[in-house]
């Protein structure tokens, strides 16, 4: 058990901390109630960069307000509901994806034997030319390999 001073000090610290936490919580609640956010806050909500937010603004996917005029120095505010709509649209699969999801994930390729043989013939012909063989010698070698 502490002294009277320690008990009063503890109560004081608890009171101060409680008030600080209440003020911070109230400030966060007020932020959430505000229907407009700036670019940095929008980036934090969307978990992307401010550059990405500005791209969405440029394409018109986010509703923007510039209080104080439309000049370059005006503060850009983004409507929170447009952010929510964009996030919702990004998290909802498009109808065309549903059809894609029923298909196999990997393509199966069938190999055309003639195309494969022609490719190998071209590869071997180039390799034999680099070795310095003449055309008649190359043709003999390709015939020996079964490529002619």
Beta strands, then each sheet from edge to edge (+ up, - down):
strand 1: 36-37
strand 2: 64-65
strand 3: 77-79
sheet 1: 1+ 3- 2+
end
